[in-house]
Amino acid sequence: MQADIRDTRAVLAGAAATLDFDQPVALMMLGVLNHIVDDHQARQLVADLLAGLAPGSYLVISHTCDATTDELDGQAMRRAVQEVMDRGGTPIRARSPEQIQELFSGADLLEPGVVSCSRWRPAPSPWPVSYRMYPSCQDGGAGSSRSWAGESGPHPDQPAGFGTGGGLVQQ
């Protein structure tokens, strides 16, 4: 399906052609919301999409981060984003972990919360430590919609994994 993510009705209608929205799905917004530069518009877009999904659905977000950490020089990231914008590139916006967390309004954020994607539940690796964790300029997290059948927390049929890429998926 091809649609402008800002047209949430078209996105949901297109996805409904193949997904059963009476059942929980995973909404994966991987590297998408950083192209919605207005904070209010980004939060509203997520809220509108979540409102169209069954209770117990999941939200996964990865987003360009501008916080300074042991993995990332936030000031250098802000300069790089500004350079892309100055050169006429696709509009992009880096956000702080706190701003990314605000995008999860309407969902219960799963542990470990919004962190560098390289540190979000990393799987054990047979490789030496130096090969295990690659620095990431993306922070991300996952959350479940706040209610299903009147209950709070993850849906009992939670998906085993979210896959890769972006969009809406159902197992």
N, C-alpha and C positions, 0 to 999 in steps of 0.2 A: 504494500500500500504506500502511496506517496501522498503526503498532505503537509500543509504548513502547521507546525506544532502549535502555533498561536490560535488556530481554528480548532478548538477542542471538540466542538460538535462533530466536525468532519472526521477528526481522528477517531473518536469513539464510534461513529457510525461505520467507518471503514473497518475498524477492528471487530465490530460486532458481526461482520459478515463471516468471520471464521472462529470467533471466541464466544463462549457461553458466559455472558456477563451475570448470569444468576449464580455462577460459581466464582470462588476467589481466583484472581489472576495476579501476575506480577507486572507492575508498571516499571519498566527500566528506562530511566532518563540518564543515560551515560554520555557525558560530554555534550548535552543538549542545552541545559539551562544556562550555561555560561554564555550562550549566544542571545539570551534574553537579558538585556543590560539593565532594564528597570526592575528594581527589587520588588515593587508591588505587583507588577505584571508577572514576574516569575512565580511569586507566591500564589497569585490568583490562578495562573495556568495549572499549577500542581493541584490546587484545591478543586478546580473544575474537573480535572481528569479523575481525581480520586472520588469525587461525588458520583461519577458515572459507573463506578465499579462496585462489585458485590462486597458486602462486609467481609472482613477477613483477608482482603486482598493485600498485596505487598507493594511497597514503593522502594525502589533502589535508585540512588542518585550518585553520580560521580561528577565532580565539578572542579574546575581550575581554582586553586587556592592561592591566596597571597599572604598567608601567615609565615613568619620566619620560624623554622623548626630546625632540628638537626638534619633534616633531609632537604630543606628548601630555603632559599634566600628570598624572602617575601618582597624585598625592595627590588631585587633583580627581576622577579616575576612581574611586578607592576610596571617596570620599565619595558619589558618585553611585550606585554599586552598593549601598552601605549604605543610602542613602535609599530605593532601590527595595525592598530587603528590609524596612526598617522600615515601609513603607507596605503591606506584605503582597503585594507583587508576586511574580511568578514567581521562585523562587530562582535566583540568578545568582552567578557567581564570576569575578572577574578573576584572571588568573595572570600571572606574570612570563614573559619570553621563555624563561628557563631551564626553568620549569615546563612551558611549552607544548612545548619541545623534548623533555622527558621523555615526553610522550605519543607520540612517534615511536619509542619502544623497539620493536624488531622490524622496523624499516624503515631503509633508508639515506636520510638526509635529503639532498635535492637542493639544489644551490646556488641562491640565496644563503643557504639555511637558514631559520630562523625570523626574519622581519623584518616590519615594518609591511606590511600588504597592499598599500598604495599603492606600495611599493618592491619588491615581489616580481616581478622580471622585467618592469618596466614597458615597454610597447611604445613605440617612437618616436612622437612626436605632431607633427602639423603646427601645433599651437597654440603660442602663446607660453608660456614657462616658467611664468608665473603661473597658467595654466589647465591645465597638464599633470598635476600631482600634488596630489591632494586629501588632506589629513591624514586618518589613519585611527586609530580606537581599537581596531582589530583587528590582531593579529599573525597571521601564517600561514606555512605552509610546505607542502612536498610531499615525499614519500619513496616509494621503491619497496621492496617486500618484499625481504628479504635474500638470498633464493636462488631460482633457477629452474633446474631441471635440473642442480643442483649448482654453478652459477656464482654469482658475486656481482655486484651492480650492477644497473642497469636492464635490464629484459627487452627483447630485440631488437624485439619488437612493441609497444613503449611507445605508449600513446595519444598522438595529436597534441595534444590539448587536454583539459581536464577539464570544460569547460562551466560552467554556473552552477547555483546551487541546492545541494541536498544530496542525499545518498543514494548508491546504488551504480549505476554506469553501465558500459556496455560498448559498444565501437564495433563 
